[in-house]
Amino acid sequence: MLQQQSLKQLRILKLIGMADALELQWSQPHTYDDLSFDERIGLLINQEVTSRDNKRLQRLLKAARFKITARLEEVDYTHPRGLKKSQFAALQSNDWINKKHNLVITGPTGCGKTFLACAIGHNACHQGNSVRYFRATRLFEALSIAHGDGSYLKLIAQLAKADVLIIDDWGLETLTQSQRNDLLEIMEDRHGSKSTVFTSQLPTTKWHAYIGDATLADAILDRLLHNAHKLTLRGESMRKLKSSLTEAEHLG
């Protein structure tokens, strides 16, 4: 009776990991006979810390809304696309996030830009950073809706708070004046305080012309590129080379 009451109180206090660990110790008493009281308490505390870390990670991953599930250990360095393992490994420490630097990944379609961005974001979540992922078209659509329904300032504030903001497939559609202004607001809020990741088929040399308005382009790119790490990919589409469909399956 006392055991159940203790478990109930621990769960009321939201010490779920500790409650589960204590229940396990009671269900397997002989397993822990040789441990001291301090050691058994230590196990309970470690389980609570682990439980909270796991729950926080799941919250961060859910909030990020990654397009795909990608991990750093799954990155393919054998494909000839100009991805240097040493250069990419330098990003895995998240030192660039701590220094509030940006990251730009450019290259042709199918070379793995989205996968790399999501893998980097996933790793950032594991290090306790908040991440938000958007395809550029969806981001601008959300901002347009926010302008209309009065939630613009709230959305802008949310974007400003994310430790890492990933804007994927940047440069596919011509920007409107409103979108240029929105992008400047985002970069102004994040400049020097948070990290932003851009992926694009367009080389950075064409970004100024793509933005369209020379004054706004100067302001945006100054905040985006001056402290940005750059991964420039090349080569044939990985989707094409890795296709496992046979001719019969294509026709079927």
Summary of the structure (lengths in Angstrom):
residues: 252
radius of gyration: 23.5
end to end distance: 64.3
largest distance: 74.0
contacts: 713
relative contact order: 0.13
helix: 60%
strand: 11%
